[in-house]
């Protein structure tokens, strides 16, 4: 591929990533595409938070191949101080790209390579390109590392001038899209903070967990059903944002009900149930795929597979039953994203401390979910959920309650 072809590819790629709206889905895509530029085996992304870098994403083809088919790599969460002692910290401190062709032989530099992860994973990091992600005013948003570029025969090679040119160019474009996605996430979290003022359990950590569980369940479901990869990526982006907003309708419910530590009366529960309708009504004039998904999730995440959930078939403009009588939604009549979010939300609620209860033991949570399969939950989704328990636990660790 010549220089002009590569530039055209970068332009197309820039247009493609600009359609991704959720920050987590976007960072995955950016890392994947940046690695492709240099045929790199691995990579990581850190996002800046105050005076630290938060480790958010990692990809490693060598380690992935060691896993059973369908399994995903699980990484521990950690943070690095922004200083000149580590490669990523140095890039964030100085705003400079660092190229190290042999990280085990760094000389006369203020930074060094930490081999802890290599030892733990039985992996050998050799060549690393560490690129700061900066907005148009030069503010550091995060750091991306591209690790071990490969030859056509699969051997580790050094970064060449072309790799460095195109990855730096792509990082500049990607940074602008990251900033836009961060603004979208901040807007969603502000909406959630409004709900949190009314209902203390609607925290940023809770909605991030529910959204993350939902995306993992959807992706596994989609692969079972042989859904096209591009469709999966698009829907992961849409679902993550929609699932974060599943309980936004609680802003319309009285504090006296939301913060009540005891069991609801029948009348109070009827009022509480209306949060599904109020949440959906926010997105009634849907203009985007995210609006449509957020409306469906808000409305149907308390529907049950066996038809015993709520609110059933209602007129969104009035909140009243269609045809003048309550008709249940059941089975596949319930939108897929609503069925997925229902499972994710209940798992998180049972596993978390609430004003009125302590968190359940994990084995009790799993037992309850199994018992509710085919009743409250889509049995296929429950089966998929239990294939993902390691990933689910990792998500709980990633988004702890503060």
N, C-alpha and C positions, 0 to 999 in steps of 0.2 A: 504494500500500500504506500503510495507516494505522499509527499507533504500535503498537497492539495486535498487528496482523498481523506487524509487524517483530519484536516481542518474541517472538512464538510461533515465528517462523522462526529466531531466534537460539537458542531453547531446543531446537528440533529439531536445529539444526546442532551444538550443544554435545553432544547425545546421539550424533550421527553420528561426530564426530571422536573421541569417547571410545572408539570401537571399534578405532581404529587403534593398533597396538602399537609399530611400528618408528619410531624418532625421525626418520629421514630422510624416510620416506613421510609421516609426520605433518606435518612442517614444510612440505612441498610443499602439502599439503591446506590447512593453516592460511593460508598466503600466498594461495592461490587464492581461498579463501572470504572472506578479509578484503578482497581487491581487489574482489570482487563487491559488497560492501556499498556501496562508493562508485563502482562502475563504473570502477575505476582501470585505466589502461593497463599499469602495471608495478608491481613491488614487489621488495623484497629482505629477507632474514633473515640476521642475524648471531647466533652463539651465543657466550656468554661462556666464555672459557678463561683462567683466572688473571687477569692484568691486561690482556688483549686481547679484542677481538671478532673471531671467525673468520667470514669471509664463507662462508655455506653454501648459500644458495638464492637464485635470481633468476628472475623471470618478466617478460616484456616482449612484449606482443601486437604492437606495431608492428614490432619487430625480428623476431619469429617469422614474421610475414607476408611478410617479405623472403626467407625461406628456401624451398628446394624442399619440396614436400609430403613429410611423413614425417621431415624433418630436425629436429634440436633445437638450440636455442641452446647455445653452449659458453662458459663464463665462466672466467676465470683466478681462481685461489684467492689470497686475500690476507688480511691481518689488520690491524686498526686498534688503536692504543693506546687504552685507556679514559681519555680526558681530555676537556677541554671545547673542543677545537679543531675537531672534526668534529660533524656533526649526530648521528650514531649514538653517538659517544663521549660527547657531552654528555648525551644521553638516558640512557645507561648510568651515567654519573657521578652524575647528579642524581635519576634515577628519574622524571623528568618527561617528559610528552608534548610534542613540539614541532610546531607548525604553521607552515610557511613557504609562503606562497602564491606567492612568486616567489624561488626560491633564488639567482637571479643578481642579486638586489637586496636582500640581507640587510644590515641596518644596525644598528649599536649592539648587536652580539651578540658573545660570545666565540668563537663557532663560525663557520665559513664552509663554503661548498659547494665541493667539488673537481670541476671540470668535465672531468677527464681522460677518464673513461669516455664522457661525451657526445661529446667530440671524436673519440675512437677509433671509436665506433659510429655517428656521424652521427645522434645523437639529441638531443632537447631536453627536459631535465628542467625542469619549471616548479614545480608545486605538490607539496610533500612533507609527509606526516604521519609523524613518527618516534615510535614507541611502544615504551617499555621493556616487556619481558616479565618479570614478577616473580612469585615464589611467594607463598604466603599470609603469610610473615614479611617480605616486602619485598625478599628477595634477588634480585638481577638474574640472570636466566637467559639473556637475549639482548635483541635489539632487532629490531623489524620496521619497515620503511619502506613506506608506500603512496604510489605516485607517479602523478601526473597523472590525477586523477578526470576523467571525461568527461561531456559533455552527451549527450542522446539523439541529437544529430546528429554526435557524435564529436569535438567540439571540447573542448580542455582547459578546465576550469573550476576555481574555487577550492573548497576543502573547505567544506562548510556545517556548521551546528551538529548536524544529524542524523547526518552522516557521522562526526563526531568522537565523538558520544555512543555510536553503535553499534559503531564500531571499537574504542573504548576498552573497552566492555563485553565484546566478543568477545575482545579481547586478554587480559583478566583470566581468562576461562574457559579460553582456549587455553593460558595459562601453566600452569594446574594439570595439564592433559593432557600438556604438554611435560615437566613434572617427572616424571610417572609413566612416560612413555616413556624418559626419560633413566635412570631407575632400572632399567627392563627391559634397556636397552642395557648398563648397567654390570654387571648380573648375567650377561648373555651373555659380556661381555668377561672377567669373572672366571673363567668356565668355560673360556674360550679360554686364559687365562693359565695355568690348570692344565695344559692340553695343551702350552703353550709351554715349561713347565718340563721336559717330557719331550722335546719336539721343537722346537728353536729356530726352525724355519721357520714354525711356526704362530703368527705374530705377529698383533697387532691390525690392522696395515696389510694383511697378506695376506688375512685373512678379510673385511675391509671391501672390498677390491678385488674379491674373488671374488663377494661378495654383490652389489656394485654392478653388475658385468658381468652377472651372472645376471638381475637385475631388468630391465636394459635389453634383454637378449636376449628375455626373456619378453614384455615389453611389445610389442616389434616383432612377435614371433610371434603374439601375441594379436590384434593389429590386422590382421595378414595373414589371420587366421582369423575376423575380424569378431566377436570376443568382446565381450560387453556391457561398457561402460565401468566400471560398478560392480563387475563380476566381476574386471576387470583390476586395479582399485585394491585390492580385497580380496586378490587373489593376489600382487600386488607386495609387500604388507605381510607376508604369510605367507612368501613365498619368501626375502625378504631375511634374515629371522631364521634360517630353516632353512639357507640357504646358509652363513651365518656359522658354523654348527655342524657343517659337513660332516665335519670330521676330529676331532670330539670324542672318538671312540673310541680315539685314540692314547694317552689317559691309561692305557689297559690294556696298552700295549706297553712292553717293557723299554727302558731308556735305552741299553743296549749295542747294541740294534738301531737305535733311532731316531737315535742320534748317530753311528752308524758312517759314516766318510767314504768307505769303499770300497763296492764292489758287494756286495749281499747274497748269501749262499749260498742254495741251494734251500730249506733248512729255515728260514732266517731270513725269506725272502720269504713263506713259508707263514704264519709267525707274524704278519708285517707285514700280510698280507691280512686278518687277523681284526679289524683296527681297524674295518672296515665293520660287522661284526656287533656288536662291542662298542658302537659308537656308536649303532646302531639300538636295541640292547637298553635303553639309557637311556630311550628313549621308547616302550617296548613297551606300556605301559598308557596309550596316548594319550588325553588328556582334551580336547584342543583341536585345531583345524585346524593350528596351528603345530607341535604335538607330532607329528601324523601326517606333516606335510611334512618335519620334521626327521628322523624315522625313515626315511622313504623316501629322502631325500637322503643321509643317512649310509650307508645300506645299498647304494645303487645308483650312487654317483658314480664307481665304478671299473668299471661295466659298459660293454661295448662294443656299438656298434650291430650288429656282425656276430656277436655271441654269444661272443666270445673273452675277455670280461672276467671279473670276479669280484665277489661270491661265488656268483652264480647263484641258483637257487631253493633257499632253505634254510628250516629251521624256526627261527624267531627264539628260541624257548625253549631249544633245544639247540645251535643253531649248526651242525647237521648237515644234509646234503642231504635234501630231501624225497624220499620213496619210496626212500631208501637209496642213491641214485646221483646223481652231479652232473648237473644239467640246467641248461643256460645260459639266461640272459635275453638277448633280442635284439630289435632294432627297437623298435616301439611297445609291446612288453611292458614295457620299461624306463619307469618313470614319467617324465613330462615334466620335472619339476623335477630329477630325477636326471640326465637327459640334458643339461639346460642347465648344471647345476653342473659336470658332468664337463668340458665344453668350457671353461668359465670357469676352472676350477682348473688345467687343463693349460696354457692360455694364460699364466696368471700364473706358473706354475712355470717354464716355458721362458723367460719374460721376466725372471725374477728371479735374483739371485745366490744360490747355495747353497754349503754347505760343500764339496761335491764338484764344483761347476761354476761358471763365470762366466755372466752372463746372455747369452742368445743375441741376435744381431742381429735387429732387427724383421723384416727380409725373410726370414730363416731361420725365424723363428717362424711367419710367415704361410704360408710354403711347406710347413712340416710340417703345419699344420692343414689345408691344402688336400689334402695327400696322404692324410691320415687321414679325410677325409670319406667316409662310406659304409662305413668300416671301424671306426674307433674312435668316430666322431661321427655323429650324425644329420645327413644332408646338408642338410636344410632349415635346421637351426640354423646350420650353417657358412655357408650363403648369407646368412642374416640377420646373422651375426657380421661379415661383410665389408661389410655396409651400414652398420655402426656404428663403424668404426675410429676416426673422429675422437672420438666419445664415449668409446670404450675408452681412448684415449690420455689424454684429459682426466681420466678416473678414476685412471689410474696417477699422474698429477701430483698429484691431490687427496690420495692416500694413499701418500706415499713411505715407504720404510723409514727408521726413525730412526737 
